[in-house]
Amino acid sequence: MDVQRGRADQPLNPSTLREQLCAFGFIAATARPAALRQLVLQTPPPIVATMLGYHHITTTRHAAQAGTTWSTYAPGDHTV
């Protein structure tokens, strides 16, 4: 498989990266939601929303679809 290499000091063009990922069998349209569902299984949805800039309703919906048990998590500062 031919992988394009750019200069180390230059960012990769998003379309080039997408093409390379597709060549390896990754499809962004299905990989992104799958990664988000996996993340909300491991981390409370409000935290994921804050970290990634998603709306909390979006991460809560993905959590429900994934069958998570984070529904009683209280978001906010839990430091003593």
Buried (B, 14 or more C-beta within 10 A) or exposed (E): EEEEEEEEEEEEEEEEEBEBEEEEEEEEEEEEEEEBBEBBBEBBBBBBBEEEEBEBEBBBBBBEEBEBEBEEBEEEEEEE
